[in-house]
Amino acid sequence: MKVVMSDNSIGQCIQNEIDRIYGIEYGKKTGKVLVPAFLGDFRKVLENSIAGDVVSEEYMTEDKKMHLILKGQKRLGAKGYVPFIVSCICNDRELLSSEVLFLEEML
C-alpha cells in the first residue's frame, strides 16, 4: 500500500528541481509561475480522464532545461472522484517515492 501525501509535497519536489536546475534565486521566481501552471493544468487533465485510467502529461520549459512528466489517476472515493499523482519524473529522475493525493486547496 502506498503512502498518500498532499500535493503541497509534489509542489515542493518540483520547486526543488527548478531550484537545482536554475539556481535558488532565479528558481524561486520561476517556480512561482511554473509550479501552479503545471499542477493546475494536470488537475484539468485528471478531471477530464476516465476513472481508473492512468493518464500522463508532459511539460517542457521554453529553454528546454526542464522536462517534466506527471502521471495520475482519478479514483472513485466515498465522496466522489479523487485525483492522485502516481509519478513525477523530471529530466529522467523520479521525484516521488509514493503516490500523492491531489488536494484542490493546495493549488
C-alpha positions as CSV (number, residue, x, y, z in Angstrom):
1,M,0.0,0.0,0.0
2,K,1.3,3.4,-0.9
3,V,1.5,6.4,1.4
4,V,-0.7,9.3,0.5
5,M,0.7,12.9,0.8
6,S,-0.7,16.3,-0.1
7,D,0.2,17.9,-3.5
8,N,2.0,20.5,-1.4
9,S,4.7,17.9,-1.3
10,I,4.7,17.4,-5.0
11,G,4.8,21.2,-5.5
12,Q,7.8,21.3,-3.2
13,C,9.5,18.5,-5.1
14,I,9.0,20.3,-8.4
15,Q,10.2,23.6,-6.9
16,N,13.4,21.8,-5.6
17,E,14.1,20.6,-9.1
18,I,13.6,24.1,-10.5
19,D,16.0,25.5,-7.9
20,R,18.5,22.8,-8.8
21,I,18.3,23.5,-12.5
22,Y,18.1,27.3,-12.4
23,G,19.7,28.2,-9.1
24,I,18.0,29.3,-5.9
25,E,17.3,33.0,-6.8
26,Y,16.0,32.5,-10.3
27,G,14.4,29.2,-9.4
28,K,12.2,30.7,-6.8
29,K,10.9,33.4,-9.2
30,T,10.4,30.8,-12.0
31,G,8.8,28.3,-9.7
32,K,6.1,30.7,-8.5
33,V,4.8,30.7,-12.1
34,L,5.7,27.1,-13.3
35,V,4.5,25.0,-10.3
36,P,0.9,26.4,-10.2
37,A,0.8,26.2,-14.0
38,F,2.0,22.6,-14.2
39,L,-0.2,21.4,-11.4
40,G,-3.3,23.4,-12.4
41,D,-3.1,22.0,-16.0
42,F,-2.5,18.5,-14.8
43,R,-5.5,18.7,-12.4
44,K,-7.7,19.5,-15.5
45,V,-6.2,16.5,-17.4
46,L,-7.1,14.3,-14.4
47,E,-10.6,15.8,-14.1
48,N,-11.3,15.0,-17.8
49,S,-9.9,11.5,-17.6
50,I,-11.8,8.2,-17.3
51,A,-11.8,7.0,-13.7
52,G,-9.3,4.2,-13.1
53,D,-7.2,5.1,-16.2
54,V,-3.6,6.2,-15.6
55,V,-3.0,9.4,-17.7
56,S,0.2,11.3,-18.3
57,E,1.1,14.8,-19.4
58,E,4.5,16.2,-20.4
59,Y,5.7,19.7,-19.8
60,M,8.8,21.4,-21.1
61,T,10.2,24.8,-20.2
62,E,10.8,27.2,-23.1
63,D,14.6,26.9,-22.7
64,K,14.2,23.0,-22.7
65,K,16.2,22.7,-19.4
66,M,13.3,21.1,-17.6
67,H,11.3,18.2,-18.9
68,L,8.5,17.1,-16.5
69,I,6.2,14.1,-16.9
70,L,3.3,13.8,-14.5
71,K,1.2,10.7,-14.3
72,G,-2.0,10.4,-12.4
73,Q,-5.3,8.6,-11.9
74,K,-8.8,9.6,-11.0
75,R,-10.3,7.1,-8.5
76,L,-13.8,6.7,-7.0
77,G,-13.8,7.6,-3.3
78,A,-16.6,7.8,-0.7
79,K,-17.4,11.4,-1.7
80,G,-16.9,11.1,-5.5
81,Y,-13.8,11.1,-7.6
82,V,-10.4,11.6,-6.0
83,P,-7.3,12.6,-8.1
84,F,-3.9,11.1,-7.4
85,I,-0.5,11.8,-8.9
86,V,1.3,8.5,-9.2
87,S,4.5,9.5,-10.8
88,C,6.5,12.7,-11.3
89,I,9.6,12.5,-13.5
90,C,11.8,15.5,-14.1
91,N,14.7,15.2,-16.5
92,D,14.6,11.3,-16.3
93,R,14.5,11.4,-12.4
94,E,11.6,10.1,-10.5
95,L,10.7,12.6,-7.7
96,L,8.1,10.6,-5.9
97,S,8.6,7.6,-3.6
98,S,4.8,7.2,-3.2
99,E,1.6,8.5,-4.8
100,V,0.3,11.9,-3.9
101,L,-3.3,12.9,-3.2
102,F,-4.2,15.9,-5.3
103,L,-5.9,18.4,-2.9
104,E,-7.6,21.3,-4.5
105,E,-6.8,23.8,-1.7
106,M,-3.1,23.3,-2.4
107,L,-3.2,24.9,-5.8
